[in-house]
Amino acid sequence: FAILGALAVAGVAWAGTQFVDQKNLQFSVSLLKVSADDVVVFKNSDDVVHDITISGEGLLANSGLQHPGDAFKIRLVKTGAYKVTCGLHPRMKLTVIVE
C-alpha cells in the first residue's frame, strides 16, 4: 500500500483518495492528475497556517484557516483543470487535472 500512496503523491491517478502535503511553504507536487469523483486531501505539515483556495470548472472552494496538522478534504467530480493556491502564501501553486 505504501507504493500506491507514493505514486499518488507523485501525481499518478488512482481511484479513491489523493494526498497533497504542505511543507516549507509549498505543495508536495505542482501538478496532480486524479479521476473524477476522487477526494483530494490537503494536509498542513508546515509550522504555519495556510488558507487553500481551489477554483475552476464552476467550483470555488476555500479551506478557511488551516492550522499545522489540519487536513482539508474535497471531492472533485467535474473533469477539467483546477487552480489551487494558498491565500496567505501566493507562491504556493498547484494545478489539479480531473480526468
DRENNUTI-868118 format. One record per residue (C-alpha): x, y, z; residue number from 1. Coordinates in nm, 3 decimals. Layout:
<sites>
@c1: X | c2: Y | c3: Z | tordren: NUM
...
</sites>
This chain:
<sites>
@c1: 0.000 | c2: 0.000 | c3: 0.000 | tordren: 1
@c1: 0.290 | c2: 0.237 | c3: 0.059 | tordren: 2
@c1: 0.376 | c2: 0.217 | c3: -0.310 | tordren: 3
@c1: 0.027 | c2: 0.335 | c3: -0.409 | tordren: 4
@c1: 0.048 | c2: 0.627 | c3: -0.167 | tordren: 5
@c1: 0.386 | c2: 0.731 | c3: -0.304 | tordren: 6
@c1: 0.257 | c2: 0.716 | c3: -0.660 | tordren: 7
@c1: -0.049 | c2: 0.923 | c3: -0.570 | tordren: 8
@c1: 0.170 | c2: 1.196 | c3: -0.423 | tordren: 9
@c1: 0.384 | c2: 1.186 | c3: -0.736 | tordren: 10
@c1: 0.075 | c2: 1.273 | c3: -0.941 | tordren: 11
@c1: -0.033 | c2: 0.933 | c3: -1.077 | tordren: 12
@c1: -0.410 | c2: 0.893 | c3: -1.067 | tordren: 13
@c1: -0.561 | c2: 0.610 | c3: -0.862 | tordren: 14
@c1: -0.933 | c2: 0.591 | c3: -0.786 | tordren: 15
@c1: -1.014 | c2: 0.700 | c3: -0.435 | tordren: 16
@c1: -0.817 | c2: 0.940 | c3: -0.222 | tordren: 17
@c1: -0.519 | c2: 1.150 | c3: -0.331 | tordren: 18
@c1: -0.289 | c2: 1.327 | c3: -0.084 | tordren: 19
@c1: -0.109 | c2: 1.661 | c3: -0.114 | tordren: 20
@c1: 0.123 | c2: 1.772 | c3: 0.162 | tordren: 21
@c1: 0.206 | c2: 2.132 | c3: 0.253 | tordren: 22
@c1: 0.557 | c2: 2.175 | c3: 0.390 | tordren: 23
@c1: 0.819 | c2: 2.450 | c3: 0.371 | tordren: 24
@c1: 0.561 | c2: 2.688 | c3: 0.222 | tordren: 25
@c1: 0.498 | c2: 2.471 | c3: -0.083 | tordren: 26
@c1: 0.274 | c2: 2.190 | c3: -0.203 | tordren: 27
@c1: 0.435 | c2: 1.846 | c3: -0.236 | tordren: 28
@c1: 0.351 | c2: 1.849 | c3: -0.610 | tordren: 29
@c1: 0.287 | c2: 2.122 | c3: -0.866 | tordren: 30
@c1: 0.064 | c2: 1.904 | c3: -1.087 | tordren: 31
@c1: -0.175 | c2: 1.632 | c3: -0.972 | tordren: 32
@c1: -0.388 | c2: 1.416 | c3: -1.203 | tordren: 33
@c1: -0.690 | c2: 1.249 | c3: -1.047 | tordren: 34
@c1: -1.003 | c2: 1.069 | c3: -1.161 | tordren: 35
@c1: -1.345 | c2: 1.230 | c3: -1.143 | tordren: 36
@c1: -1.501 | c2: 1.170 | c3: -0.801 | tordren: 37
@c1: -1.165 | c2: 1.131 | c3: -0.625 | tordren: 38
@c1: -1.115 | c2: 1.301 | c3: -0.290 | tordren: 39
@c1: -0.807 | c2: 1.520 | c3: -0.257 | tordren: 40
@c1: -0.671 | c2: 1.565 | c3: 0.095 | tordren: 41
@c1: -0.450 | c2: 1.867 | c3: 0.165 | tordren: 42
@c1: -0.253 | c2: 1.814 | c3: 0.486 | tordren: 43
@c1: -0.075 | c2: 2.101 | c3: 0.655 | tordren: 44
@c1: 0.258 | c2: 1.954 | c3: 0.766 | tordren: 45
@c1: 0.405 | c2: 2.303 | c3: 0.791 | tordren: 46
@c1: 0.459 | c2: 2.503 | c3: 1.108 | tordren: 47
@c1: 0.247 | c2: 2.795 | c3: 0.979 | tordren: 48
@c1: -0.121 | c2: 2.848 | c3: 0.895 | tordren: 49
@c1: -0.238 | c2: 2.805 | c3: 0.534 | tordren: 50
@c1: -0.560 | c2: 2.903 | c3: 0.353 | tordren: 51
@c1: -0.628 | c2: 2.692 | c3: 0.042 | tordren: 52
@c1: -0.845 | c2: 2.816 | c3: -0.244 | tordren: 53
@c1: -0.950 | c2: 2.585 | c3: -0.527 | tordren: 54
@c1: -1.106 | c2: 2.730 | c3: -0.841 | tordren: 55
@c1: -1.209 | c2: 2.609 | c3: -1.185 | tordren: 56
@c1: -1.486 | c2: 2.429 | c3: -1.375 | tordren: 57
@c1: -1.763 | c2: 2.610 | c3: -1.186 | tordren: 58
@c1: -1.603 | c2: 2.549 | c3: -0.845 | tordren: 59
@c1: -1.474 | c2: 2.798 | c3: -0.593 | tordren: 60
@c1: -1.385 | c2: 2.639 | c3: -0.258 | tordren: 61
@c1: -1.183 | c2: 2.760 | c3: 0.039 | tordren: 62
@c1: -1.041 | c2: 2.566 | c3: 0.332 | tordren: 63
@c1: -1.052 | c2: 2.857 | c3: 0.573 | tordren: 64
@c1: -0.754 | c2: 2.886 | c3: 0.804 | tordren: 65
@c1: -0.575 | c2: 2.554 | c3: 0.808 | tordren: 66
@c1: -0.354 | c2: 2.520 | c3: 1.116 | tordren: 67
@c1: -0.050 | c2: 2.292 | c3: 1.140 | tordren: 68
@c1: -0.167 | c2: 1.929 | c3: 1.145 | tordren: 69
@c1: -0.508 | c2: 2.011 | c3: 0.992 | tordren: 70
@c1: -0.635 | c2: 1.839 | c3: 0.676 | tordren: 71
@c1: -0.877 | c2: 1.981 | c3: 0.420 | tordren: 72
@c1: -1.067 | c2: 1.732 | c3: 0.201 | tordren: 73
@c1: -1.255 | c2: 1.799 | c3: -0.119 | tordren: 74
@c1: -1.423 | c2: 1.568 | c3: -0.372 | tordren: 75
@c1: -1.367 | c2: 1.678 | c3: -0.732 | tordren: 76
@c1: -1.646 | c2: 1.545 | c3: -0.950 | tordren: 77
@c1: -1.626 | c2: 1.751 | c3: -1.269 | tordren: 78
@c1: -1.349 | c2: 1.692 | c3: -1.524 | tordren: 79
@c1: -1.119 | c2: 1.982 | c3: -1.604 | tordren: 80
@c1: -0.835 | c2: 2.188 | c3: -1.462 | tordren: 81
@c1: -0.842 | c2: 2.337 | c3: -1.113 | tordren: 82
@c1: -0.609 | c2: 2.602 | c3: -0.976 | tordren: 83
@c1: -0.503 | c2: 2.559 | c3: -0.612 | tordren: 84
@c1: -0.335 | c2: 2.841 | c3: -0.421 | tordren: 85
@c1: -0.270 | c2: 2.950 | c3: -0.065 | tordren: 86
@c1: -0.426 | c2: 3.287 | c3: 0.015 | tordren: 87
@c1: -0.157 | c2: 3.355 | c3: 0.276 | tordren: 88
@c1: 0.140 | c2: 3.239 | c3: 0.065 | tordren: 89
@c1: 0.077 | c2: 3.331 | c3: -0.302 | tordren: 90
@c1: 0.384 | c2: 3.147 | c3: -0.430 | tordren: 91
@c1: 0.217 | c2: 2.819 | c3: -0.331 | tordren: 92
@c1: 0.052 | c2: 2.696 | c3: -0.652 | tordren: 93
@c1: -0.080 | c2: 2.363 | c3: -0.772 | tordren: 94
@c1: -0.282 | c2: 2.253 | c3: -1.074 | tordren: 95
@c1: -0.518 | c2: 1.958 | c3: -1.037 | tordren: 96
@c1: -0.634 | c2: 1.787 | c3: -1.356 | tordren: 97
@c1: -0.952 | c2: 1.582 | c3: -1.316 | tordren: 98
@c1: -0.991 | c2: 1.321 | c3: -1.588 | tordren: 99
</sites>
